[in-house]
């Protein structure tokens, strides 16, 4: 996985949208899904409009790996669920950037 530097985190975190490709069990990537992205601290967060039932979210569960592209940065990433202790910061980042908040579901690292 790509180690983050502050420049990449800033470019991705300030991009309006992010393209996410989750990895299938055979190692190939699924078609990209476009979504909102925020940065909170040194992590990037994306959310599923349909929660854990969203098709893209279900796709991240098979390998917990994939690729993202936003703000001119393309990176291989690992997915993990956000910890409940992160929710308040992520909610605040979504409200500040997009004027709304939705339930937290996943983060990339």
Secondary structure, 3 states (H helix, E strand, C coil): CCCCCHHHHHHHHHCCCEEEEEECCCCCECCCEEECEEEECCEEEECCCCHHHCHHHHHHCCCCEEEEEECCEEEEEEEECCCHHHHHHHHHHHHHHHCCCCCCCEEEC
